[in-house]
Amino acid sequence: MGDSNQAKLNHGTLPPIVERMLGTRSFSILIKGGPGTGKTILSLEMARRFSNVVFITTNESPTLIREASSPILHGENQIKIIDGRSHQVSVIQEQVRQLENEKNDDPIIIVDAVGPFVNSSSRAIIELGHLIDDHAGKIKFILITSEKLDRAIEARFGYILFLEDLTLEERQLRQMHLVKSHGIPRKVQTFFFTLLGGRFTTCMPIKPISLENIDDWAMQPDRGDICSTGSESFDTFFGGGLHPGSFNMIELDTALPNAADLLLLSPIINFLNLGRGVIVSTITPAKESKSAIMLFCKPEVFNDNIRFLDESIDMYVDSREYIYQLNNRENELLKVFPEVYDELGEKTNYSPVLSILEYNPLDYQDHEFVREIIKHIKLVKSSNLIELALIQSPENDNPDVMMLNNFTFLSDTHIKIHSKKDIVFITGIKPYTNHYRLGYKAGKTFTLLLSEML
């Protein structure tokens, strides 16, 4: 069982604070932002919560607005689209009068965009302000603008949302800021979102999960000689899967939430359950990861097919078969690695072996160790090893940036895992991809999901 390459997480959702805003008896919302930032789709996502909506379009044709609304509304409610390209406030006034005469519940007017009205004359500004004030409590208003409005107009709104595009790793990342709530300017709250599939979908922080109550971890079959990470969408970062003889660099932010570990658990569990070998060595051994892997692998598979190369602590001798103790990780790791690889290869009929090694940034300053790394990479590329090399992201002014660039040059693939507000993003550097966000579906079976940020 695998996940879709375009898996949709929380498809068509608004932040909880915005949902509460829409649930109030009356509101007036101003949505600001540059062209193409998602203002129209956001307003249509809001409209989906109501059954009596008038949408006045001043820039686009009603036909285009109807097409944009089709993946959102699905015929759930009727939306009346009015051509307001004459840029007359009287168009809005007429719709207000009709809504009052119809006396329907929860009437709402959306104006996209209001700039042409308020820029036409100072009188239009006054009329629009009075219109909002006079009908507060009777009609809800959502007004959209790409232009800077007069402060007198902005003061009429109880809520102001600002949409913009953030550049992260030279790629677009959409964000929304709540800058005014209940009529009061507040500390700005920021939310990331995607417009995948023509829907406004808020990116929620990834939640910690207890794996004890899950029966199975979703598996993903191989594609010929290419090994799967256990997730179809994660496979895309490696050209459709993990290729034997490849060195794959995974660059990590320094402060990732623990839930990001789920991404690396997936290939480990997939390899073990397909009878392959796995070698793992991280700077700080993670007991939680060992326990999680044990939940989804038979004990005999775990004992025979995985080796943890851990540095010994306080001369404690660990007799467990899957633990290979190192007295000094820096000096011994790459020297003992070929021996461990040969052992696992023999146990698994020389099928591809997955290696997950974390490299310490301090080691980059040791020229002898760098030579050992290059020698190790040559071993990987001349064998059926598949390495996921974990490297911490250096600061821009750090000399380790040069070493990171060298790793990128030597690697077959390079991805970066980073987080913003506990949302985990995965970005392909080599080959180039858009941002994806990490999530999961947890029922009886745990499925890793990656959703493209568009």
C-alpha positions as CSV (number, residue, x, y, z in Angstrom):
1,M,0.0,0.0,0.0
2,G,1.4,3.4,-1.0
3,D,0.4,7.0,-0.9
4,S,-0.5,9.2,-3.8
5,N,2.2,11.5,-5.3
6,Q,-0.2,14.4,-4.9
7,A,-1.6,13.4,-1.5
8,K,-3.8,16.1,-0.1
9,L,-3.5,16.9,3.6
10,N,-6.4,18.8,5.2
11,H,-7.7,19.7,1.8
12,G,-9.7,22.9,1.8
13,T,-9.2,24.2,5.3
14,L,-8.9,27.5,7.1
15,P,-7.0,28.3,10.3
16,P,-9.2,27.7,13.4
17,I,-9.1,31.4,14.3
18,V,-10.5,32.2,10.8
19,E,-13.2,29.6,11.2
20,R,-14.2,31.2,14.5
21,M,-14.3,34.6,12.8
22,L,-16.7,33.3,10.2
23,G,-18.9,31.9,12.9
24,T,-19.6,35.2,14.5
25,R,-23.0,36.9,14.1
26,S,-21.5,39.7,11.9
27,F,-18.2,40.5,10.5
28,S,-16.4,42.7,7.9
29,I,-13.2,41.2,6.5
30,L,-10.5,42.9,4.3
31,I,-8.2,40.6,2.4
32,K,-5.1,42.3,1.2
33,G,-2.2,41.0,-0.9
34,G,-0.5,41.3,-4.3
35,P,-1.8,39.7,-7.5
36,G,-1.8,35.9,-7.6
37,T,-1.3,35.4,-3.8
38,G,-4.6,33.5,-3.4
39,K,-7.1,36.2,-2.2
40,T,-9.9,35.2,-4.5
41,I,-9.6,31.5,-3.7
42,L,-9.5,32.3,0.1
43,S,-12.7,34.4,-0.3
44,L,-14.4,31.5,-2.1
45,E,-13.3,29.0,0.6
46,M,-14.9,31.3,3.1
47,A,-18.1,31.5,0.9
48,R,-18.4,27.7,1.1
49,R,-19.5,28.1,4.7
50,F,-22.6,30.1,3.7
51,S,-25.7,29.5,1.6
52,N,-26.5,33.1,0.6
53,V,-23.5,34.6,-1.2
54,V,-23.2,37.5,-3.7
55,F,-19.8,37.8,-5.4
56,I,-19.2,41.1,-7.2
57,T,-16.2,40.9,-9.6
58,T,-14.6,44.1,-10.7
59,N,-11.6,42.7,-12.6
60,E,-12.3,39.3,-14.0
61,S,-15.4,38.1,-16.0
62,P,-18.1,36.2,-14.1
63,T,-17.3,33.2,-16.2
64,L,-13.8,33.0,-14.8
65,I,-15.0,33.4,-11.3
66,R,-17.5,30.6,-11.8
67,E,-14.7,28.3,-13.0
68,A,-12.5,29.2,-10.0
69,S,-15.4,28.5,-7.6
70,S,-16.3,25.1,-9.2
71,P,-13.6,22.9,-7.3
72,I,-14.5,24.7,-4.0
73,L,-18.3,24.9,-3.9
74,H,-19.2,21.6,-5.7
75,G,-22.8,22.8,-5.9
76,E,-23.1,22.8,-2.1
77,N,-24.5,26.3,-2.1
78,Q,-25.6,28.9,-4.6
79,I,-23.3,31.8,-5.3
80,K,-24.6,34.8,-7.2
81,I,-21.9,36.3,-9.4
82,I,-22.4,40.0,-10.4
83,D,-20.4,41.8,-13.1
84,G,-19.1,44.9,-11.3
85,R,-16.5,46.0,-13.9
86,S,-18.3,49.3,-14.3
87,H,-16.6,50.2,-11.0
88,Q,-19.7,52.0,-9.5
89,V,-20.5,51.8,-5.8
90,S,-24.1,51.7,-6.9
91,V,-23.5,48.1,-8.0
92,I,-22.8,47.1,-4.3
93,Q,-25.7,49.3,-3.0
94,E,-28.1,47.5,-5.3
95,Q,-27.1,44.1,-4.1
96,V,-27.4,45.2,-0.5
97,R,-31.0,46.4,-1.1
98,Q,-31.9,43.1,-2.8
99,L,-30.5,41.0,0.1
100,E,-32.4,43.1,2.6
101,N,-35.7,42.6,0.7
102,E,-35.1,38.9,0.4
103,K,-34.6,38.6,4.1
104,N,-32.5,35.4,3.8
105,D,-30.4,34.1,6.6
106,D,-26.7,34.9,6.7
107,P,-26.3,37.1,3.6
108,I,-22.7,37.8,2.6
109,I,-21.3,40.1,0.0
110,I,-17.8,39.5,-1.5
111,V,-16.2,42.3,-3.6
112,D,-13.2,41.3,-5.7
113,A,-11.6,43.8,-5.9
114,V,-12.5,47.0,-4.1
115,G,-9.6,49.0,-5.3
116,P,-11.3,50.3,-8.5
117,F,-14.2,51.6,-6.4
118,V,-12.3,53.5,-3.8
119,N,-9.8,54.9,-6.3
120,S,-12.5,56.3,-8.5
121,S,-13.4,59.3,-6.2
122,S,-13.3,60.5,-2.6
123,R,-17.1,60.2,-2.6
124,A,-16.9,56.5,-3.4
125,I,-14.7,56.1,-0.3
126,I,-17.3,57.8,1.9
127,E,-20.2,55.8,0.4
128,L,-18.4,52.5,0.8
129,G,-17.6,53.2,4.4
130,H,-21.2,54.2,5.2
131,L,-22.4,51.0,3.5
132,I,-20.3,48.8,5.8
133,D,-21.3,50.7,8.9
134,D,-25.0,51.0,8.2
135,H,-25.4,47.2,7.5
136,A,-23.2,45.8,10.3
137,G,-25.1,43.0,11.9
138,K,-27.3,42.5,8.9
139,I,-24.9,41.7,6.1
140,K,-21.4,40.2,6.2
141,F,-18.8,41.8,4.0
142,I,-15.6,40.4,2.6
143,L,-13.6,42.9,0.5
144,I,-10.5,42.1,-1.5
145,T,-7.8,44.5,-2.6
146,S,-4.3,44.4,-4.3
147,E,-3.8,48.1,-3.7
148,K,-3.1,50.2,-0.6
149,L,-6.4,51.6,0.8
150,D,-7.0,54.8,2.7
151,R,-6.7,54.3,6.5
152,A,-10.3,55.5,6.9
153,I,-11.5,52.6,4.8
154,E,-9.3,50.0,6.6
155,A,-10.6,51.3,10.0
156,R,-14.1,50.1,9.0
157,F,-13.1,46.4,9.0
158,G,-13.1,44.2,12.0
159,Y,-10.6,41.8,10.5
160,I,-7.7,42.2,8.1
161,L,-5.9,39.4,6.5
162,F,-2.7,39.9,4.4
163,L,-1.5,37.3,1.9
164,E,2.0,37.3,0.5
165,D,4.6,34.9,-1.0
166,L,7.7,34.1,1.0
167,T,10.9,33.0,-0.7
168,L,12.5,29.9,0.9
169,E,15.3,28.1,-0.8
170,E,14.5,30.3,-3.9
171,R,11.1,28.7,-4.1
172,Q,7.6,30.2,-3.4
173,L,6.0,29.5,0.0
174,R,2.6,31.1,0.6
175,Q,1.7,32.7,3.9
176,M,-1.3,34.6,5.4
177,H,-1.0,37.1,8.2
178,L,-3.9,38.0,10.6
179,V,-3.1,41.6,11.4
180,K,-6.4,42.8,12.9
181,S,-9.0,40.9,14.8
182,H,-12.2,42.1,16.5
183,G,-11.4,45.6,15.4
184,I,-8.1,45.7,17.2
185,P,-4.6,45.5,15.6
186,R,-3.0,42.6,17.3
187,K,0.3,40.7,17.3
188,V,0.5,39.3,13.8
189,Q,-0.4,35.6,13.5
190,T,1.1,33.8,10.4
191,F,-0.2,30.7,8.7
192,F,1.3,28.8,5.7
193,F,-1.1,27.6,3.0
194,T,-1.2,25.9,-0.4
195,L,-3.6,26.4,-3.4
196,L,-3.1,22.8,-4.5
197,G,-6.1,21.7,-6.6
198,G,-7.6,25.2,-6.6
199,R,-8.4,25.0,-2.9
200,F,-7.1,27.1,0.0
201,T,-5.6,24.6,2.4
202,T,-3.9,25.7,5.6
203,C,-0.7,23.9,6.6
204,M,-1.2,22.8,10.2
205,P,1.8,21.9,12.4
206,I,2.6,18.2,12.4
207,K,1.5,16.5,15.6
208,P,3.4,14.0,17.6
209,I,2.0,10.5,17.3
210,S,2.0,7.4,19.4
211,L,2.7,4.4,17.1
212,E,1.8,1.8,19.7
213,N,-1.9,1.6,18.6
214,I,-1.1,1.2,14.9
215,D,-1.0,-2.3,13.5
216,D,0.9,-1.9,10.3
217,W,3.2,0.6,8.5
218,A,2.2,1.1,4.9
219,M,4.6,-0.6,2.5
220,Q,5.6,0.4,-1.0
221,P,6.9,-2.1,-3.5
222,D,10.1,-1.6,-5.5
223,R,10.1,-0.6,-9.2
224,G,12.4,-3.1,-10.8
225,D,15.9,-2.5,-9.6
226,I,15.0,0.7,-7.8
227,C,14.2,0.4,-4.1
228,S,11.3,2.3,-2.5
229,T,11.5,4.6,0.5
230,G,8.2,3.2,1.6
231,S,6.4,6.3,0.3
232,E,5.6,7.0,-3.3
233,S,5.8,10.7,-2.9
234,F,9.2,10.5,-1.0
235,D,10.5,8.3,-3.8
236,T,10.1,11.3,-6.2
237,F,12.9,13.1,-4.5
238,F,15.3,10.3,-5.6
239,G,14.2,9.9,-9.2
240,G,11.4,7.5,-8.5
241,G,13.2,5.6,-5.7
242,L,16.6,4.7,-4.1
243,H,19.2,3.5,-6.6
244,P,21.8,1.0,-5.5
245,G,25.2,2.6,-5.6
246,S,23.9,6.1,-4.8
247,F,25.0,8.7,-2.2
248,N,22.0,10.8,-1.2
249,M,22.4,13.8,1.0
250,I,19.7,14.9,3.4
251,E,20.3,18.4,4.9
252,L,18.6,19.0,8.2
253,D,17.5,22.1,10.0
254,T,19.0,22.4,13.5
255,A,15.6,22.5,15.2
256,L,13.2,20.0,13.6
257,P,10.2,18.6,15.5
258,N,10.6,15.0,16.6
259,A,7.8,14.0,14.1
260,A,10.3,14.7,11.3
261,D,11.9,11.3,12.3
262,L,8.9,9.6,10.7
263,L,10.4,10.5,7.3
264,L,13.5,8.4,7.9
265,L,11.7,5.6,9.6
266,S,9.8,4.9,6.4
267,P,12.8,3.6,4.3
268,I,14.2,1.7,7.3
269,I,10.9,-0.2,7.9
270,N,10.4,-0.8,4.2
271,F,13.9,-2.2,3.7
272,L,13.7,-4.5,6.7
273,N,10.3,-6.0,5.8
274,L,11.6,-6.7,2.3
275,G,14.4,-8.7,3.8
276,R,17.2,-6.2,3.2
277,G,20.0,-4.9,5.4
278,V,20.1,-1.5,7.2
279,I,23.0,0.3,8.8
280,V,22.2,3.3,11.1
281,S,24.6,5.6,12.9
282,T,23.6,9.0,14.3
283,I,25.6,11.3,16.5
284,T,23.1,10.9,19.3
285,P,21.6,7.4,19.3
286,A,17.8,7.6,19.4
287,K,16.1,5.0,21.6
288,E,12.7,6.1,20.4
289,S,13.6,5.3,16.8
290,K,14.7,1.8,17.7
291,S,11.5,1.2,19.6
292,A,9.4,2.4,16.7
293,I,11.2,0.2,14.2
294,M,10.6,-2.8,16.5
295,L,6.9,-2.2,16.4
296,F,6.7,-2.9,12.7
297,C,9.3,-5.6,12.2
298,K,9.5,-9.2,13.3
299,P,12.1,-9.7,16.1
300,E,14.2,-12.1,14.0
301,V,14.3,-9.6,11.1
302,F,15.3,-6.8,13.5
303,N,18.1,-8.9,15.0
304,D,19.4,-10.2,11.7
305,N,19.0,-7.3,9.2
306,I,19.8,-4.1,11.1
307,R,22.9,-2.8,12.8
308,F,23.2,0.4,14.9
309,L,26.8,1.7,15.0
310,D,26.6,3.6,18.4
311,E,29.3,5.1,20.5
312,S,29.6,3.4,23.8
313,I,28.8,5.4,26.9
314,D,30.6,5.1,30.2
315,M,32.3,1.8,29.2
316,Y,28.9,0.1,29.2
317,V,29.0,-3.1,27.1
318,D,25.8,-3.7,25.0
319,S,25.4,-7.4,24.1
320,R,22.4,-7.0,21.8
321,E,23.2,-8.4,18.4
322,Y,21.9,-5.4,16.5
323,I,24.2,-2.9,18.4
324,Y,27.7,-2.5,17.1
325,Q,29.6,-0.5,19.7
326,L,32.2,2.1,18.8
327,N,34.7,3.4,21.4
328,N,35.2,6.6,19.4
329,R,32.7,7.2,16.6
330,E,34.7,9.8,14.8
331,N,37.8,7.5,14.5
332,E,36.1,4.2,14.0
333,L,32.8,4.7,12.1
334,L,34.0,4.6,8.5
335,K,36.8,2.1,9.3
336,V,34.4,-0.6,10.7
337,F,31.6,0.2,8.2
338,P,32.9,-2.1,5.4
339,E,33.0,-5.0,7.9
340,V,29.4,-4.4,9.0
341,Y,28.3,-4.0,5.3
342,D,29.9,-7.4,4.4
343,E,28.2,-9.1,7.3
344,L,24.7,-7.8,6.4
345,G,25.3,-8.5,2.7
346,E,26.0,-12.1,3.5
347,K,22.9,-12.4,5.7
348,T,20.6,-10.8,3.1
349,N,21.9,-12.6,0.0
350,Y,23.8,-9.5,-1.1
351,S,20.6,-7.5,-1.8
352,P,20.9,-3.7,-1.6
353,V,21.8,-2.4,1.9
354,L,20.5,0.9,3.2
355,S,22.9,3.1,5.1
356,I,21.8,6.1,7.2
357,L,24.8,7.9,8.5
358,E,24.9,11.3,10.2
359,Y,28.0,13.4,9.7
360,N,29.2,15.8,12.4
361,P,29.9,19.3,11.1
362,L,33.0,19.5,13.3
363,D,34.4,16.5,11.3
364,Y,34.6,18.7,8.2
365,Q,37.5,20.6,9.7
366,D,39.5,17.4,10.0
367,H,41.2,16.8,6.6
368,E,42.0,13.2,7.4
369,F,38.3,12.5,8.2
370,V,37.2,14.3,5.0
371,R,39.5,11.9,3.0
372,E,37.8,9.0,4.8
373,I,34.4,10.3,3.8
374,I,35.5,10.6,0.1
375,K,36.8,7.0,0.3
376,H,33.6,5.9,1.8
377,I,31.5,7.6,-0.9
378,K,33.6,5.7,-3.5
379,L,32.7,2.5,-1.7
380,V,29.0,3.4,-1.8
381,K,29.1,4.2,-5.5
382,S,30.9,1.0,-6.4
383,S,28.6,-1.3,-4.5
384,N,24.9,-2.0,-4.0
385,L,24.9,0.3,-1.0
386,I,22.3,3.1,-0.8
387,E,23.3,5.8,1.6
388,L,21.2,8.6,3.1
389,A,23.8,11.0,4.5
390,L,22.4,13.2,7.2
391,I,24.1,16.6,7.5
392,Q,23.1,19.6,9.6
393,S,22.5,22.9,7.7
394,P,25.3,25.4,8.4
395,E,24.8,29.1,8.8
396,N,25.4,31.1,5.7
397,D,28.6,32.6,7.1
398,N,29.9,29.3,8.4
399,P,33.0,27.8,6.7
400,D,31.1,24.4,6.6
401,V,29.1,25.9,3.7
402,M,32.0,25.1,1.4
403,M,32.1,21.5,2.6
404,L,28.3,21.2,2.2
405,N,28.7,22.3,-1.4
406,N,31.4,19.6,-1.9
407,F,29.0,17.0,-0.5
408,T,26.3,18.3,-2.9
409,F,28.7,17.9,-5.8
410,L,29.6,14.3,-4.9
411,S,26.0,13.3,-4.1
412,D,23.5,11.8,-6.5
413,T,20.6,13.6,-4.8
414,H,20.3,16.4,-2.2
415,I,17.2,17.2,-0.3
416,K,16.6,19.6,2.6
417,I,14.3,19.1,5.5
418,H,13.3,22.3,7.3
419,S,10.5,23.6,9.6
420,K,8.5,26.7,10.0
421,K,6.2,27.0,13.0
422,D,6.4,23.2,13.5
423,I,5.4,22.5,9.9
424,V,8.0,20.2,8.2
425,F,8.9,21.1,4.7
426,I,11.0,18.9,2.3
427,T,12.7,20.5,-0.7
428,G,14.6,18.9,-3.5
429,I,17.9,20.7,-4.2
430,K,19.3,18.1,-6.6
431,P,17.1,17.4,-8.5
432,Y,15.0,20.6,-8.2
433,T,11.5,20.2,-6.7
434,N,9.0,22.5,-5.1
435,H,8.4,22.5,-1.4
436,Y,6.5,19.5,0.0
437,R,5.1,19.3,3.5
438,L,5.2,16.2,5.7
439,G,2.1,14.6,7.2
440,Y,0.6,11.2,7.8
441,K,-2.6,9.2,7.9
442,A,-2.9,7.1,11.0
443,G,-5.6,4.5,11.5
444,K,-4.9,0.7,11.7
445,T,-2.2,1.4,9.1
446,F,0.3,4.3,9.3
447,T,0.8,6.0,5.9
448,L,3.4,8.7,5.3
449,L,2.1,11.6,3.2
450,L,3.9,14.3,1.3
451,S,1.9,17.1,-0.2
452,E,3.3,19.5,-2.8
453,M,3.1,23.2,-1.9
454,L,1.6,25.1,-4.9
